[in-house]
């Protein structure tokens, strides 16, 4: 299932990814620090929702209360919860 998540309080405005069960693939960030976000997307490709949360949830950027990584953790959790409700 292809998912989109509108981010909050980050330079990236949107995150797109595929969710296959609890596996996350093909992550794309719109906006933000292009090189760093491409690297994050490559590193976590194929990880579970739980592993992404474990590694990235709560990560902050500067004075912001969140980061692109934290937003990714929130995005995959929200998409997973929605998919579970629909099934």
C-alpha positions as CSV (number, residue, x, y, z in Angstrom):
1,X,0.0,0.0,0.0
2,X,1.4,3.4,-1.0
3,X,1.2,5.9,1.9
4,X,1.7,9.7,2.2
5,X,2.2,11.6,5.4
6,X,2.1,15.4,5.8
7,X,4.9,16.3,8.2
8,X,4.8,19.0,10.9
9,X,7.7,21.2,12.1
10,X,10.3,19.9,9.7
11,X,11.9,21.2,6.4
12,X,10.5,18.1,4.6
13,X,6.8,18.7,3.8
14,X,5.7,15.2,2.8
15,X,6.9,11.6,3.2
16,X,5.8,8.8,0.8
17,X,6.5,5.1,1.3
18,X,5.1,1.6,0.7
19,X,3.8,-0.4,3.6
20,X,3.7,-4.2,3.1
21,X,2.3,-5.7,6.3
22,X,4.6,-4.0,8.8
23,X,7.6,-3.7,6.4
24,X,8.4,-0.2,5.0
25,X,9.9,0.3,1.6
26,X,10.5,2.9,-1.1
27,X,10.7,5.9,1.2
28,X,10.7,9.4,-0.3
29,X,10.9,12.7,1.4
30,X,9.6,15.9,-0.3
31,X,11.8,18.8,0.8
32,X,14.3,18.8,3.6
33,X,18.0,18.0,3.5
34,X,18.1,16.0,0.3
35,X,21.3,14.0,0.9
36,X,20.6,13.2,4.5
37,X,17.0,12.1,3.8
38,X,18.1,9.9,0.9
39,X,20.6,8.3,3.2
40,X,17.9,7.6,5.9
41,X,15.6,6.2,3.3
42,X,18.2,3.8,2.1
43,X,19.3,2.8,5.5
44,X,15.8,1.9,6.8
45,X,14.4,0.4,3.6
46,X,13.0,-3.0,4.5
47,X,12.8,-2.3,8.2
48,X,9.6,-3.0,10.2
49,X,7.5,-0.2,11.6
50,X,8.7,-1.2,15.1
51,X,12.4,-1.0,14.2
52,X,11.9,2.4,12.6
53,X,10.1,3.6,15.7
54,X,12.8,2.1,18.0
55,X,15.6,3.9,16.1
56,X,14.1,7.2,15.1
57,X,11.1,8.1,17.3
58,X,11.9,11.1,19.6
59,X,14.8,12.3,17.5
60,X,14.8,16.1,17.4
61,X,16.4,18.7,15.0
62,X,17.9,21.8,16.5
63,X,15.3,23.5,18.7
64,X,12.4,21.7,17.0
65,X,10.5,19.2,19.0
66,X,10.7,16.7,16.1
67,X,12.9,15.8,13.1
68,X,12.4,14.2,9.7
69,X,13.4,10.8,11.3
70,X,10.8,11.3,14.1
71,X,8.2,12.2,11.5
72,X,9.0,9.1,9.6
73,X,8.5,7.0,12.7
74,X,5.1,8.7,13.3
75,X,4.2,8.3,9.6
76,X,4.8,4.6,9.5
77,X,3.0,4.0,12.8
78,X,-0.1,6.0,11.6
79,X,-0.2,4.1,8.3
80,X,0.2,0.7,10.0
81,X,-2.6,1.5,12.5
82,X,-4.9,2.6,9.6
83,X,-4.1,-0.6,7.6
84,X,-4.9,-2.7,10.6
85,X,-8.2,-1.0,11.1
86,X,-9.1,-1.5,7.4
87,X,-8.4,-5.2,7.5
